[in-house]
Structures are given as structure tokens and as C-alpha cells.
Amino acid sequence: MQHLWKFALPQKKKVNNDPPKTLLAMAVGIKQKKIVNKIVKKFLSIDSTVMLFHYDGFVNGWRDLKWIDRVLHISTANQTKWWFAKRFLHPDVVSEYDYIFLWGEDLRVDYFNPKRYLSIVESERLEISQPELDLSKSEMHHRNTVRTRNWNFNRWLEMRAPVFSKSAWRCSWHLIQNDLILALGVDFKLGNCAQGDITKNVGIVDKKYIVHRRIPTSGGFGGSGVNKAPHC
């Protein structure tokens, strides 16, 4: 038995002061276009690669946005972000990225700064992380992910907006199933992919927080135009 991260392909060393290369991957639907637009612009501002998984098939409905040709688009109806991630984010395919943001589409990022977030993640050497959720505005959360103003980070993870280092993603990709919806319970297992020490390499970054909106998303698009899937 060997840890899966030991099988990672050799990577080029970063030049001093080079910013980390990041990939933002999201399962999106046309109904959340305004929210997604704000998220994408935040990440494009730091030259992230953005990949949108369209679970409702409405790719053309995004063409009025200025960044439409700067991001990658994959369209398959009625699938969740975990199905897309398992199928299209194989660790070898995304190995050039230092961090993979696998986010939901129902997240408000008004107070989130991805550049500052990454600096905290790197300084704390977090292999798997997530921004904190603002209790006063978020509609759904685990009590351990509530924002606290006295900390930079704490040691817990949920699956709403996970961020993986490349080595942690290589391990995590093997653990996740492509038929996951809520991914309940997976958060307790992914710590095993954090270079072997969940007490040091997994955590919530409190200083850069997001707001989770409790909106039914990620698949289940029916002929009536109503998203019927559980919250993801």
C-alpha cells in the first residue's frame, strides 16, 4: 500500500516569485449567470484558467459576456460537478496547475480575493482548503465552517468550494465517484490525501470568505426548464 500522491508525474519547479497556476472548474447553469459572471471575473483577474461545465446545455446563452472565449466550455445535460470532475479533470490532464478550485455556482464572492487567498494557502502549506462561509449571509453551512474573525484558518473542510493542491487532487480524484451529488461524507476521507497529516494540511481560510446561497443547482435539468437536483 502506497500513498497515491507518490505517483504524481514530475513537475517543473516554480521560478522564484512566480504566482501559482490555478484552475477554476465549475458546474454552471444559465439561471446562475450573474453569480458565475462575478466569480469568473475574479479568477480571470489573476490569470487563472477557467473551465465551465454546462449541465443544462445552454452554452450560447453566455455569449454576451466579454470573457466567453477566454474560458473552456464543456456541455453535458443533467450531470453534477463531481461527474464532470471525474471525467474531465484527470490528474494528468490538470497537472500543470498548482491549485484546482472545484466550486459550486451558488457562491457570492464580493469579499473574496483569490490572490490573497492563495498566499495564505501557500504560507500555511494547505493541501486541501476552502474559504470560510459568512454566517450572517450564508443560508446553509456546517458549524465548523462558520467565519471567525480571529483566525486566518481552521482545520475543517466541506465540499461546497474545495481547493486542492495538484498532489492532493491526484489522490482525491481516485477517491471520488462520478455519480456523487452532495458528496456527503467525502470530506471526512479527503484528509487522507493531504500529504498524510489532516491536522496540518487541511483547513478553512477564515480571512477570505464567501457566501453560500442555498440554490438547487448542478444537474437535474428537466424539459420544463426547472433544475430539480439537490443542493450541491
C-alpha positions as CSV (number, residue, x, y, z in Angstrom):
1,M,0.0,0.0,0.0
2,Q,1.4,3.4,-1.1
3,H,0.0,6.9,-1.0
4,L,-1.5,7.9,-4.3
5,W,0.4,11.3,-4.3
6,K,3.6,9.4,-4.7
7,F,2.6,8.5,-8.2
8,A,2.4,12.1,-9.4
9,L,4.3,13.0,-12.5
10,P,7.5,15.0,-12.0
11,Q,6.8,18.7,-12.2
12,K,8.9,21.7,-13.2
13,K,10.0,23.7,-10.2
14,K,8.5,27.2,-10.0
15,V,10.8,30.1,-10.6
16,N,11.1,32.3,-7.5
17,N,8.2,34.6,-7.0
18,D,6.2,33.0,-9.8
19,P,2.5,33.1,-8.8
20,P,0.8,29.7,-8.5
21,K,-1.0,28.4,-11.6
22,T,-4.7,27.9,-10.8
23,L,-7.7,26.2,-12.4
24,L,-11.3,27.2,-11.5
25,A,-13.7,24.4,-12.5
26,M,-17.5,24.9,-12.0
27,A,-20.7,23.2,-13.0
28,V,-23.0,26.0,-14.1
29,G,-26.5,26.7,-15.4
30,I,-27.9,29.7,-17.2
31,K,-30.1,30.7,-14.2
32,Q,-27.0,31.5,-12.1
33,K,-25.3,33.5,-14.9
34,K,-24.9,36.7,-12.9
35,I,-23.3,35.0,-9.9
36,V,-21.0,32.9,-12.1
37,N,-20.0,36.1,-14.0
38,K,-18.7,37.7,-10.8
39,I,-16.8,34.5,-9.8
40,V,-15.2,34.1,-13.2
41,K,-14.1,37.7,-13.4
42,K,-12.4,37.4,-10.0
43,F,-10.3,34.5,-11.2
44,L,-9.5,35.8,-14.6
45,S,-8.1,38.9,-12.9
46,I,-5.3,36.7,-11.6
47,D,-4.9,34.9,-14.9
48,S,-6.5,31.6,-13.7
49,T,-7.7,29.1,-16.3
50,V,-11.4,28.7,-16.0
51,M,-13.4,25.6,-17.1
52,L,-17.2,25.8,-17.1
53,F,-19.3,22.6,-17.1
54,H,-22.7,23.4,-18.5
55,Y,-25.2,21.0,-17.0
56,D,-28.2,22.5,-18.8
57,G,-26.8,22.7,-22.3
58,F,-27.3,26.5,-22.7
59,V,-23.8,27.4,-23.8
60,N,-24.9,30.0,-26.3
61,G,-26.7,31.9,-23.5
62,W,-23.4,33.0,-22.2
63,R,-22.1,34.6,-25.3
64,D,-22.9,38.2,-24.4
65,L,-20.2,38.1,-21.7
66,K,-16.8,39.5,-22.6
67,W,-14.8,36.6,-21.3
68,I,-16.8,33.9,-23.1
69,D,-13.8,33.0,-25.4
70,R,-11.3,33.1,-22.5
71,V,-12.7,30.1,-20.7
72,L,-13.2,26.4,-21.6
73,H,-16.7,25.1,-22.0
74,I,-18.0,21.5,-21.7
75,S,-21.7,20.8,-22.0
76,T,-23.5,17.6,-20.9
77,A,-27.0,17.7,-19.6
78,N,-28.1,16.5,-16.1
79,Q,-24.7,16.0,-14.6
80,T,-23.1,17.2,-11.3
81,K,-19.7,18.8,-10.8
82,W,-18.3,15.5,-9.5
83,W,-19.3,13.7,-12.7
84,F,-17.6,16.4,-14.7
85,A,-14.5,16.4,-12.5
86,K,-14.1,12.6,-12.6
87,R,-14.5,12.6,-16.4
88,F,-12.6,15.7,-17.5
89,L,-10.1,16.6,-14.6
90,H,-7.9,13.6,-14.6
91,P,-4.8,14.4,-12.6
92,D,-2.5,14.1,-15.7
93,V,-4.7,16.5,-17.6
94,V,-4.5,19.2,-15.0
95,S,-1.0,18.5,-13.7
96,E,0.3,21.9,-14.8
97,Y,-1.9,23.7,-12.2
98,D,-0.7,24.2,-8.7
99,Y,-4.2,24.5,-7.3
100,I,-7.6,23.3,-8.6
101,F,-10.7,25.2,-7.4
102,L,-13.7,22.8,-7.7
103,W,-16.6,25.2,-6.9
104,G,-20.3,25.3,-6.9
105,E,-22.1,28.1,-8.8
106,D,-24.1,29.4,-5.9
107,L,-21.3,31.3,-4.2
108,R,-21.1,35.1,-3.6
109,V,-17.5,36.3,-3.8
110,D,-18.0,40.0,-3.0
111,Y,-15.4,39.8,-0.2
112,F,-13.2,37.1,-1.7
113,N,-9.7,37.9,-3.0
114,P,-8.3,34.8,-4.8
115,K,-4.7,36.2,-4.8
116,R,-4.7,36.8,-1.1
117,Y,-6.4,33.5,-0.5
118,L,-3.7,31.7,-2.4
119,S,-1.0,33.5,-0.4
120,I,-2.5,32.2,2.8
121,V,-2.8,28.7,1.5
122,E,0.8,28.6,0.4
123,S,2.1,30.2,3.6
124,E,0.2,27.6,5.7
125,R,1.0,24.8,3.2
126,L,-2.6,23.7,2.9
127,E,-3.1,20.8,0.5
128,I,-6.9,20.9,0.7
129,S,-8.7,24.0,1.7
130,Q,-11.8,26.1,1.4
131,P,-12.8,29.8,2.0
132,E,-14.8,30.4,5.2
133,L,-18.6,30.9,5.0
134,D,-20.1,34.1,6.4
135,L,-22.7,33.0,9.0
136,S,-24.7,36.2,8.7
137,K,-25.3,35.8,5.0
138,S,-24.9,32.1,4.1
139,E,-28.1,30.0,4.1
140,M,-26.5,26.6,4.6
141,H,-23.3,25.6,6.4
142,H,-21.7,23.3,8.8
143,R,-21.0,25.0,12.2
144,N,-17.2,24.3,11.8
145,T,-17.1,26.3,8.5
146,V,-18.6,29.5,10.0
147,R,-16.5,32.6,9.6
148,T,-14.5,33.6,12.7
149,R,-12.7,37.0,12.6
150,N,-9.8,36.0,14.9
151,W,-8.2,33.3,12.8
152,N,-6.5,33.0,9.4
153,F,-7.7,29.4,9.1
154,N,-9.1,26.4,10.9
155,R,-8.9,22.7,10.4
156,W,-12.1,21.6,8.7
157,L,-13.4,21.1,5.2
158,E,-16.8,20.9,3.4
159,M,-17.4,20.2,-0.2
160,R,-19.1,23.4,-1.4
161,A,-15.9,25.2,-2.5
162,P,-12.9,22.9,-2.1
163,V,-9.5,23.9,-3.3
164,F,-6.9,21.1,-4.0
165,S,-3.2,21.2,-4.5
166,K,-2.1,19.2,-7.5
167,S,-0.8,16.3,-5.4
168,A,-3.9,16.3,-3.2
169,W,-6.1,16.3,-6.3
170,R,-4.3,13.3,-7.8
171,C,-5.2,11.4,-4.7
172,S,-8.7,12.8,-4.3
173,W,-9.6,12.1,-7.9
174,H,-9.2,8.4,-7.2
175,L,-11.5,8.6,-4.2
176,I,-14.4,10.4,-5.7
177,Q,-17.2,8.7,-7.6
178,N,-18.7,10.2,-10.8
179,D,-22.2,9.7,-9.5
180,L,-21.8,11.9,-6.4
181,I,-24.4,14.6,-5.8
182,L,-23.9,16.0,-2.4
183,A,-20.6,14.2,-1.7
184,L,-21.7,13.9,1.9
185,G,-19.0,12.1,4.0
186,V,-16.3,12.5,1.4
187,D,-15.0,15.5,3.3
188,F,-14.0,13.1,6.1
189,K,-12.0,11.0,3.7
190,L,-10.2,13.5,1.7
191,G,-8.0,14.4,4.6
192,N,-6.1,11.2,3.8
193,C,-4.9,12.9,0.6
194,A,-3.4,15.9,2.4
195,Q,0.2,14.5,2.4
196,G,-0.7,12.3,5.3
197,D,-1.4,15.0,8.0
198,I,-5.0,16.2,8.2
199,T,-4.2,18.3,11.3
200,K,-1.7,20.5,9.4
201,N,-2.5,20.4,5.7
202,V,-6.3,20.7,5.6
203,G,-8.2,23.8,6.6
204,I,-10.7,26.6,6.2
205,V,-9.3,30.1,5.4
206,D,-11.2,32.5,7.6
207,K,-9.8,35.8,6.4
208,K,-11.0,35.4,2.8
209,Y,-14.7,34.3,3.0
210,I,-17.5,33.6,0.7
211,V,-21.3,33.5,1.0
212,H,-23.2,30.3,0.1
213,R,-26.6,30.7,-1.4
214,R,-28.9,27.8,-0.9
215,I,-30.0,27.3,-4.6
216,P,-30.8,24.0,-6.3
217,T,-28.1,23.6,-8.9
218,S,-25.8,21.2,-10.7
219,G,-27.8,18.9,-12.9
220,G,-31.3,17.6,-13.0
221,F,-32.3,19.9,-15.8
222,G,-35.8,18.8,-17.0
223,G,-37.8,19.6,-20.0
224,S,-39.8,22.2,-18.1
225,G,-36.6,24.3,-17.6
226,V,-36.6,23.7,-13.8
227,N,-33.5,22.5,-12.0
228,K,-34.6,19.7,-9.8
229,A,-31.4,18.3,-8.3
230,P,-30.5,18.5,-4.6
231,H,-28.3,21.3,-3.4
232,C,-24.6,20.7,-4.3
